[in-house]
Amino acid sequence: MSGADAAVVFDVQRFSIHDGPGIRTVVFFKGCALACRWCQNPESRRAQPELAYHADRCLPGCRLCVSVCPEGAILDRMNERVRWDACTHCGACVDTCPSDALVMVGEQWTVERLLDAVLADRHFYEASGGGVTLSGGEPVLASDFLSAFLPRAKQAGLHLTLETSGHYPFALLEPLLPELDLILFDVKAGGRERHLDLVGHDNHQVLANLERLLARDSGPELELRMPVVPGLNDGDASLDQLCATLRGLGVERLTLLPYNHLWEAKLARLDTKQTALGISPPAKDYYRALEQRFAARGVTGLAPG
């Protein structure tokens, strides 16, 4: 199934308080066209379900997975179990693994299944002013599915938030806008070349979509955010270009998302070219200074805490 019938979801996180107002359920969709060097969810990049290997769960001497792989991609070595260059992510090894060392990340979810999942915590949303947040990956790439899901969720009275990178044709986003209450729109860096270097594409499409959203007279609330990556997107030149662009669009403020390095632990489990950055989370005074640097450029940058 694909399109409006189903979408590939890799996590449904309940009781979140960081992805929109109130208590929320966050739905993580697979698939993203960007290749952010700091991607918090490297398991989200592929659009289809994929294999992951948790070495710490593997049972010594088990070897059940080795003989079932049709591609010969499973090795008889616990610390190097998968030959990723040969793996087709078929999942045959997963069915034999008794300890969930080998698992598939992502599965097909229907609209009905997802509605049932998010409505389970409806009373928490109502008590806290919360709702459902669509994240990823890039959820807008599942536009056909969301076009079927969002009206049903809105009819149920849910507050609906979209987290997005903005990198896609606007035609994918436009049909979703009438049902959304809030868009959390991430800007990664200033300048086309720096954006290209950091995320694999320049920012032309992102800025074009942002400009169209800002020009609308109605529709969801829009909050701009910047994921802060010390040493990569916080340099003076990047901030100069970013703030000049935002001011030109009439944007006066954005939320600064603190850097989190926990994603690096995921890399060893996956078939990915993403590499660890080795950046330690900075102290709080770093963010206070960063706020001042934004203010000096005519933009209010707000860091949590």
Secondary structure, DSSP 8 states (H G I E B T S, - for coil): --TTSEEEEEEEEEEESSSSSSSEEEEEE---S---TT-S-GGGSSSS-EEEE-GGG--TT--TTTTT-TTS-B-S-GGG-B-TTT-----HHHHH-SSSSEEEE-EEEEHHHHHHHHHTTHHHHHHHT-EEEEESS-GGGGHHHHHHHHHHHHHTT-EEEEEE---S-HHHHGGGGGG-SEEEEE---SSHHHHHHHHSS-SHHHHHHHHHHHT-SSSSEEEEEEE--TTTS-SHHHHHHHHHHHHHTT--EEEEE----GGGGGGGGS-------------HHHHHHHHHHHHTTT-EEE---
